[in-house]
Amino acid sequence: MSKSFDKFQKRRLRSSYFSVVISISLVLFMVGILGLVLLKSTNVANHFKEKAAMTLFLKDNVSKKNIDNLRASLLKEKFVKEIVFISKEEAAKFYSKDLGEDFIAFLGTNPLKNGIDIYLKAEYVTPEKMTEIEKEFKKNAFVFEVSYDKPLITFLTKNIQTISFWLLVVSAFFSLISILLINSSLRLAVYSKRFNIKTMQMVGATKGFIRKPFIIQGIKLGMIGSIIALIGLAAVIYYTNKHIPALQLVNNYALLSELFGGVLIIAFLITWLSTYFATQRYLNLQTDELYY
């Protein structure tokens, strides 16, 4: 009879651990998917920001040497990602192609200016910062005019901020749900051993000694669940990259490191804290309270 009961308890314990691992892996998988969307949306937003150019039109009397010096000084600026020089002759070719006729032959002269397209780093592509940069460039003796699409920058900044805000709200909500679900699963696993906890406490074991194996077991379950979640996440990333290669998910090692590392850290922290507080609760209960 005793052996049958022991076997039943072991099966029950294994079933409990299995359900905990599955719960953790499913929750972490969803958190990983959400994290991927959040991280990739930031990269996409930065990509669009860095495609917005600010053009410096130069005065006609600026020499080639001065232009080269200006280009060299621009490359040293902290806000500059890339610069492209477009001569007035190149600009004339572009305009003639767009118009479908040679406007220089009609006018008799080239009215266009030499220009430098400046592509800023994403963090500087905001209406406020670009206005400050524009003011500084206008003070330059070589610059005739500064031009960029102000309505586009305002529209881009406003929409990115709105999307980022709601993504953060959704991320916070699902993170809370994940914490609650994992916490509940681990509390149930600890609940099944509440009498063992109280027995060990009654024979003189310290709280730290009792708590340690539960925390180690909880972290092990969390790591197993996170590995399963990461395998599922890797499969989704591979499948998505195969069908939408433009997202460049597989080759983005920095993003994948942040994502996988984040999932592992979340799994470790949540399982450690949840197991700690779950065991603490039963350590503080009186014997007669264990039946409720």
Secondary structure, DSSP 4 states (H G I P E B T S, - for coil): -HHHHHHHHHHHHHHHHHHHHHHHHHHHHHHHHHHHHHHHHHHHHHHHHTT-EEEEEEPTT--HHHHHHHHHHHHTSTTEEEEEEE-HHHHHHHHHHHHTS-HHHHHSS-----EEEEEEPGGG-SHHHHHHHHHHHHTSTTEEEEE--HHHHHHHHHHHHHHHHHHHHHHHHHHHHHHHHHHHHHHHHHHTTHHHHHHHHHTT--HHHHHHHHHHHHHHHHHHHHHHHHHHHHHHHHHHHHH-GGG--TT-HHHHHHHHHHHHHHHHHHHHHHHHHHHHHHHSS-GGGGG-
